[in-house]
Amino acid sequence: MDHRNPGASSGVPGASPGPPDTPFPPPTFSVPDPLGLLRDGEVEIVGRLVEASNATFVCRVTERCPDPEPDLEVTAVYKPIRGERPLDDFPTGTLANREVAAFLASEATGWRIVPPTVMRDGPLGQGALQLWIEAMETIDPLTLLRAGDPALRRMALFDAAVNNADRKVGHLLPVGGGPGGVHVFGVDHGICFAVEPKLRTVLWAWRGEPFTRDETGVLERLGGALADGLGAQLGDLLSDREIAATRRRIEDLVAAGRFPHPLPGRPAIPWPPY
């Protein structure tokens, strides 16, 4: 599912990417506190993404401001738990939880891969509400992938850490704000954090490559956060086994010191890949 937000900043298409460890400013949005607006704003359904596997709605989220200030408004994607399709390999009614858990893990890395996402009550009950990201039409994610863009390298490592079973090309949303003027958001994290290895992704370009020092540091920071406050936050969203498996997975990645290879006998790429 490709969702987009006019509030995300634009960058310079075609600029050459920097090395993986190049620091970059966080992407900017049209409102100063998108998380607060998603949590507390009025939610109105304005459309539906009919190609999504589960019930997924486009919403207008509004915070009423006193005159003469204008109201604050963003577009968001709403995934109510009641609209989730049952899966054989994930507990029923947990996909929205995983969307929010992925955002929290992304924030702990400092890479801000996942757009602002909250769990809240909406027009169709409890569900995940995520800021709609407006991708830059002039940047082709496949071009970034072929070029080995550092933003996608970061995402590949993040996916390995959270055991993402569904990283498709259509889940890559380039905007401005990263090295070379490009930051890439990743969306659709409803089937992450399984206990069993399930990594399925189009981002295998770095398989077997050693981590940089900064990448190892991010993994260590994420593992430390799981042992502390992040672990407590995820306790409301994931099972104890899933949190423990995530910690072990990150420890194994740090010990290996390199990007994983696809596992023999398991599908390595989601279908369809786009």
Salt bridges, closest charged atoms under 4 A:
ASP2 OD2 - ARG4 NH2 2.09
GLU42 OE1 - ARG64 NH2 3.29
GLU44 OE1 - ARG60 NH1 2.86
ASP71 OD2 - ARG64 NH1 2.88
GLU73 OE2 - ARG60 NE 3.72
ASP89 OD2 - LYS198 NZ 3.25
GLU99 OE2 - LYS79 NZ 2.67
GLU137 OE2 - ARG4 NH1 2.76
ASP159 OD2 - ARG167 NE 2.72
ASP166 OD1 - LYS168 NZ 3.68
ASP188 OD1 - LYS79 NZ 2.72
ASP188 OD2 - HIS171 NE2 3.12
GLU209 OE1 - ARG153 NH1 2.96
GLU215 OE2 - ARG153 NE 2.49
GLU242 OE2 - ARG98 NH2 2.69
